Amino acid sequence: MSEKITIGIHSASWTEHSRRVLQGLLNYVEEYPNIQVRDFRFSSNDPNLIGNPPWTGKVDGAIVSAGRNAGITTWLKRGKVPVVLASGDLIDSGFVSVFTDVHSVGRLAAAHLTEAGFEHIAFVGYQKSDGSKRRRDGLADELTKRGIKLKAVALKEIPVDTVEEDKEISESTVEKIQQLLEKSPKPLAIVALNDAVAEFVAKIALDMGLSIPDEVGVLGVGDSERARMTDPPLSSVHTPGVEIGYRCASLLHSMILGNPPKETVFEIPVEQVSVRRSTTGWKRAAVTDIDRAVSYIREHACDGIRLKDVSSYVRIPIRTLEIEFKKQIGRSMGEVIREVRLERVKHLLESTNLSTQRIAAMVGYSHYSYLNKLLRDELNVTPSQYRKQQRHSKSEGE
């Protein structure tokens, strides 16, 4: 058996992003029995950047979620092991960083909000976060393509991203949001840095007597538990924390084995907006059983669902549902499931270097041979051929 390798993870234990990163790390470890994980996640009360990192002398490498704090790079280097950052605030530090692709966030947010009818859009971010600034710029670029100018506000303080602990926010910060809401034409859509900020904005809007989403739409980023717990529930861009964790583990594993990557910046695209009442109200709710079946398929096709799962969800016998589905949609449920999976496969092959086995698991297949068959049947190519064709085409167009 190969020599045992220990990977540490150091991140904020209270955030859903960190939990997803940990899950991605654990998914990777399942594929490599010689790797073990040590958890160094911290609470909001722990001291930071004092002495050596807590994993010093205990691990072969570490995955860290860190912001741009004074002395952070020196502190990380004192651990004397390879480090991969599961965040985008230190991409100029020389450390390998894996984080959410800001342009894909902007593209999905812009598409969702304009389709919902919003023509006035603002971004509420955080002054101390480089990632916030890049997310703002990515959204601005995408909105410019649609003829919309983004208004932006950067806060000096933001709520803690946890449902377990509330942070007192100063009156001046509240007033800054109030001014944005008062002075902006309506209906206005707010894209927030994360779900905690989105909930903060929504509460202020409601306290001001503004209607959500008719006067103010609110879109968070992270698709966290608090987005679903807020009243009204928040629409939110689902970020790829699990994939970030998996990629961090893969890169760190290679670095520990003496194979550092040629690049230090890796962006993982987002793929969906979880639509809830804060941007669409009840207007887009599925109104028929077939609408509900289509919506369920589009949301869960890559989770490995089967026809009986769709049948159970809409509570219609499977044979009856199959007949009515084909009659109304013109395609079978199986065909629609394959279409959704194919689109995600194409996207992952074009935008990532993930293995065929990994992509197969991400779209709900138990073995990569099913993925190979999907591409042969639909596109008459293998996964590697499709990836090569798309990258060749892109390079010719540049």
C-alpha positions in Angstrom: 0.0 0.0 0.0 1.2 3.6 -0.7 2.5 5.6 2.2 -0.1 7.4 4.3 -0.8 11.0 3.4 -2.5 13.4 5.8 -4.4 16.5 4.5 -5.6 19.2 6.9 -8.6 21.5 6.3 -8.7 25.0 7.9 -11.9 27.0 7.3 -14.8 28.7 9.1 -16.8 25.9 10.6 -20.1 27.9 10.6 -20.3 28.5 6.8 -22.1 26.2 4.4 -19.4 26.9 1.8 -16.8 25.4 4.1 -19.0 22.3 4.8 -19.3 21.8 1.0 -15.6 22.2 0.6 -15.1 19.5 3.3 -17.5 17.3 1.5 -15.6 17.6 -1.8 -12.4 16.8 0.1 -14.0 13.7 1.6 -15.3 12.7 -1.9 -11.7 12.8 -3.2 -10.4 10.8 -0.2 -12.9 8.0 -0.9 -11.0 7.4 -4.1 -7.6 7.3 -2.4 -7.6 5.1 0.7 -4.0 6.1 1.7 -5.2 9.7 2.4 -6.6 10.7 5.7 -8.1 14.1 6.8 -7.5 16.2 9.9 -10.1 18.9 10.7 -8.7 22.3 11.9 -11.8 24.3 11.2 -12.2 27.3 13.5 -15.1 29.1 15.2 -15.7 32.8 15.1 -14.2 33.2 18.5 -10.9 31.5 17.8 -7.7 33.7 17.6 -6.3 34.0 14.1 -2.8 34.4 12.7 -1.1 33.9 16.1 2.0 31.7 16.2 2.2 28.9 13.7 -0.8 27.4 11.9 -2.5 24.7 14.0 -1.7 22.0 11.5 2.1 22.6 11.7 3.9 19.3 12.0 0.7 17.3 11.8 -0.1 17.2 8.1 1.5 16.8 4.6 -0.6 19.6 3.2 -3.5 21.9 3.9 -6.7 23.2 2.3 -7.4 26.7 3.7 -10.3 29.2 3.3 -8.7 32.5 4.0 -9.4 36.2 3.3 -7.0 39.1 2.8 -5.9 39.6 6.4 -2.7 41.3 7.3 0.1 38.8 7.6 -1.9 35.9 6.2 0.6 34.7 3.6 3.5 34.8 6.1 1.4 32.8 8.6 0.5 30.2 6.0 4.1 29.7 5.0 5.1 29.0 8.6 3.2 25.8 8.4 6.0 24.5 6.1 3.7 22.3 3.9 1.9 22.9 0.6 -1.3 24.9 0.9 -4.2 25.2 -1.5 -6.7 28.0 -0.9 -10.4 27.3 -1.3 -11.1 31.0 -1.9 -10.4 33.8 -4.3 -9.1 36.6 -2.1 -5.4 35.8 -2.4 -4.9 34.9 -6.0 -1.9 37.3 -6.2 -0.2 35.6 -3.2 1.6 32.8 -5.1 -0.5 30.1 -3.4 -2.7 27.9 -5.5 -6.3 29.1 -5.3 -9.6 27.4 -6.3 -12.7 29.4 -6.3 -16.1 30.2 -7.9 -15.9 31.6 -11.4 -17.2 35.2 -11.1 -18.3 35.5 -14.7 -20.5 32.5 -14.5 -22.1 33.9 -11.3 -22.7 37.2 -13.2 -24.0 35.4 -16.3 -26.5 33.4 -14.4 -27.6 36.3 -12.2 -28.0 38.6 -15.1 -30.0 36.0 -17.1 -32.3 35.2 -14.3 -33.0 38.7 -13.2 -33.6 40.1 -16.7 -35.8 37.1 -17.6 -37.8 38.0 -14.4 -38.3 41.5 -15.8 -35.8 43.6 -13.8 -34.2 46.4 -15.6 -32.6 48.1 -12.6 -30.0 46.0 -10.8 -27.6 46.8 -7.9 -24.8 44.8 -6.2 -24.2 44.9 -2.5 -20.7 43.7 -1.5 -18.0 44.0 1.1 -15.1 46.5 1.0 -12.6 44.2 2.5 -13.1 41.3 0.0 -11.2 41.1 -3.3 -13.6 38.3 -4.2 -16.5 40.7 -3.7 -15.0 43.2 -6.1 -14.4 40.6 -8.8 -18.0 39.3 -8.4 -19.2 42.9 -8.8 -17.2 43.4 -11.9 -18.2 40.1 -13.4 -21.9 41.0 -12.9 -21.3 44.4 -14.4 -19.7 42.9 -17.5 -22.6 40.6 -18.1 -25.2 43.3 -17.5 -23.4 45.7 -19.9 -24.0 43.1 -22.6 -27.7 43.4 -21.9 -27.7 47.2 -21.9 -28.0 47.6 -18.1 -25.6 49.6 -16.0 -24.9 48.1 -12.6 -25.2 50.2 -9.4 -22.9 49.0 -6.6 -22.6 49.5 -2.9 -19.6 48.2 -0.8 -20.3 47.8 2.9 -17.7 48.3 5.7 -19.2 45.4 7.6 -21.5 42.5 6.7 -23.5 39.9 8.7 -21.8 36.7 9.8 -22.7 34.0 7.4 -24.4 31.7 9.9 -27.8 30.9 11.2 -26.4 30.3 14.6 -25.0 33.7 15.4 -26.1 37.2 14.5 -23.6 40.1 14.3 -24.6 43.6 15.3 -24.6 45.9 12.3 -24.1 49.6 12.7 -26.8 52.1 12.0 -24.6 53.7 9.3 -24.5 50.4 7.4 -28.3 50.1 7.6 -28.7 53.6 6.4 -26.5 52.9 3.4 -28.8 50.1 2.3 -31.9 52.2 3.0 -30.5 55.0 0.8 -29.9 52.6 -2.1 -33.4 51.2 -1.8 -35.0 54.7 -1.5 -33.1 56.4 -4.4 -33.1 53.6 -6.9 -35.9 53.3 -9.5 -38.3 50.4 -9.0 -38.6 47.5 -9.5 -35.0 47.1 -8.3 -33.1 43.8 -8.1 -30.3 43.4 -5.5 -27.6 40.9 -6.1 -25.9 40.3 -2.8 -22.3 39.1 -2.1 -23.8 36.1 -0.2 -27.0 34.8 1.3 -26.3 36.5 4.7 -26.0 39.9 3.0 -29.1 39.1 0.9 -31.1 38.3 4.0 -29.9 41.6 5.6 -31.0 43.5 2.5 -34.4 41.8 2.4 -35.1 42.5 6.0 -34.3 46.2 5.6 -36.6 46.4 2.5 -39.5 44.8 4.3 -38.9 47.1 7.3 -39.2 50.0 4.9 -42.6 48.7 3.7 -41.3 47.6 0.3 -42.8 44.6 -1.4 -40.6 41.6 -2.3 -40.2 40.9 -5.2 -42.7 43.4 -6.8 -40.7 46.4 -5.8 -37.4 44.9 -4.7 -36.1 41.5 -5.8 -33.2 39.9 -3.8 -30.8 37.4 -5.2 -28.2 35.8 -2.9 -25.1 33.7 -3.7 -24.3 30.4 -2.0 -27.8 28.7 -1.9 -27.3 28.1 1.8 -29.7 26.9 4.5 -30.5 30.5 5.5 -31.6 31.3 2.0 -34.3 28.6 2.4 -35.2 29.7 6.0 -35.6 33.4 5.2 -39.1 34.8 4.8 -39.6 35.1 1.9 -37.2 32.3 0.8 -34.3 33.8 -1.2 -33.4 32.9 -4.7 -29.7 32.2 -4.7 -26.9 31.2 -7.1 -25.8 27.7 -6.2 -22.0 27.8 -5.8 -19.8 24.7 -6.5 -18.3 24.3 -3.0 -18.2 20.5 -3.3 -16.3 20.7 -6.7 -14.0 23.3 -5.2 -13.1 21.0 -2.4 -12.6 18.1 -4.7 -10.3 20.1 -7.0 -8.4 21.5 -4.0 -7.7 18.0 -2.8 -6.6 16.8 -6.3 -4.2 19.7 -6.7 -2.8 19.4 -3.1 -2.3 15.6 -3.5 -0.2 16.3 -6.6 1.8 19.0 -4.8 2.5 16.6 -1.9 3.8 14.0 -4.4 6.1 16.7 -5.9 4.1 17.7 -8.9 3.0 21.3 -8.5 0.5 22.7 -11.1 1.7 25.0 -13.9 -1.0 27.5 -12.9 -2.0 28.9 -9.5 -5.6 30.1 -10.3 -8.5 27.7 -10.9 -12.0 28.9 -11.3 -15.0 26.5 -11.0 -18.2 27.6 -12.9 -21.6 27.8 -11.3 -24.4 26.1 -13.1 -27.8 27.1 -11.6 -29.9 29.6 -9.8 -32.2 28.1 -7.2 -35.3 30.2 -7.9 -37.4 31.1 -4.9 -40.0 33.8 -4.0 -37.5 36.7 -3.5 -37.2 37.2 -7.2 -40.2 35.6 -8.8 -42.9 35.5 -6.2 -45.5 33.0 -7.2 -45.5 33.9 -10.8 -43.2 31.1 -12.0 -44.6 28.3 -9.9 -45.4 25.1 -11.8 -49.1 25.0 -12.5 -49.6 21.5 -13.8 -48.3 18.1 -12.8 -46.3 18.0 -16.0 -44.8 21.4 -15.3 -43.8 20.0 -11.9 -42.3 16.9 -13.4 -40.2 18.9 -15.9 -39.1 21.3 -13.1 -38.1 18.3 -10.9 -36.2 16.7 -13.8 -34.2 19.8 -14.6 -33.3 20.3 -11.0 -32.4 16.6 -10.2 -31.5 14.9 -13.4 -27.8 14.9 -12.4 -28.6 13.4 -9.0 -29.1 10.0 -10.7 -32.9 10.1 -10.5 -35.0 7.4 -12.2 -38.5 7.6 -13.7 -40.1 6.3 -10.5 -38.5 9.2 -8.6 -40.3 11.7 -10.8 -43.5 9.6 -10.5 -43.3 9.7 -6.7 -42.6 13.4 -6.7 -45.7 14.4 -8.7 -47.8 11.5 -7.1 -49.0 10.1 -10.4 -48.6 6.4 -11.5 -45.6 6.1 -13.6 -47.3 4.7 -16.7 -50.0 7.4 -16.6 -47.3 10.1 -16.2 -45.2 8.7 -19.0 -48.1 8.9 -21.5 -49.2 12.4 -20.4 -45.6 13.7 -20.3 -44.9 12.5 -23.9 -48.2 13.9 -25.0 -47.5 17.4 -23.6 -43.8 17.7 -24.0 -43.2 15.7 -27.2 -40.4 13.8 -25.6 -40.2 11.1 -23.0 -39.1 11.7 -19.5 -36.0 9.6 -20.2 -35.1 11.7 -23.2 -35.4 14.9 -21.1 -33.2 13.5 -18.3 -30.6 12.6 -21.0 -30.8 16.1 -22.5 -30.2 17.8 -19.1 -27.3 15.4 -18.3 -25.8 15.9 -21.8 -25.8 19.7 -21.4 -24.0 19.5 -18.1 -21.5 17.0 -19.5 -20.7 19.3 -22.4 -20.3 22.2 -20.0 -17.9 20.3 -17.7 -15.8 18.9 -20.6 -15.5 22.4 -22.0 -14.8 24.3 -18.8 -12.9 21.8 -16.6 -10.1 19.2 -16.6 -12.1 16.8 -14.5 -11.7 13.1 -15.4 -14.4 11.2 -17.3 -15.0 9.1 -14.2 -15.5 12.2 -12.1 -17.9 13.9 -14.6 -19.9 10.7 -14.9 -20.5 10.7 -11.1 -21.4 14.4 -11.2 -24.2 13.8 -13.7 -25.7 10.8 -12.0 -24.0 7.8 -13.7 -22.7 4.9 -11.7 -20.0 4.1 -14.2 -18.2 6.2 -16.8 -19.1 3.8 -19.6 -22.7 5.2 -19.4 -21.2 8.7 -20.1 -19.2 7.4 -23.0 -22.4 5.8 -24.5 -24.3 9.1 -24.0 -21.8 11.1 -26.1 -21.4 8.4 -28.7 -25.2 8.2 -29.1 -25.9 11.9 -29.1 -22.8 13.5 -30.6 -20.9 10.5 -32.2 -17.7 11.4 -30.2 -15.9 10.2 -27.1 -15.6 12.6 -24.1 -11.9 13.2 -24.9 -12.7 13.9 -28.5 -15.4 16.4 -27.6 -13.1 18.2 -25.1 -10.3 18.4 -27.7 -12.7 19.7 -30.4 -14.2 22.4 -28.2 -10.8 23.7 -27.0 -9.4 23.7 -30.5 -12.4 25.6 -31.7 -12.1 28.1 -28.9 -8.3 28.6 -29.5 -9.0 29.3 -33.2 -11.6 31.9 -32.3 -9.3 33.9 -30.0 
